[in-house]
Amino acid sequence: MPTVGRPGQPGFKEFDYTPKGIAAAKEYAEETGLSLHSEKAASGAPGRASRIKKSPPAAASSKVNIPEPTTVRY
């Protein structure tokens, strides 16, 4: 169902999902200056999930540059 504005916002209004309702919602949004939300956005359905970015694998211990042993105490 197309909506104009957010719930609780002054001027919030829902329209029927018909060609007349969609046209009326667009006209009402232009009159009031509020944003028009499509049916999918108004339903609260989750959007497309983004992929989790993984960090690159750590270098193997045999590949780590180990400095020469010293006599310094830490």
Buried (B, 14 or more C-beta within 10 A) or exposed (E): EBBBBEEEEEEEBBBEEEEEBBEBBBEBBEEBEBEBBEEEEBEEEEEEEEEEEEEEEEEEEEEEEEEEEEEEEE
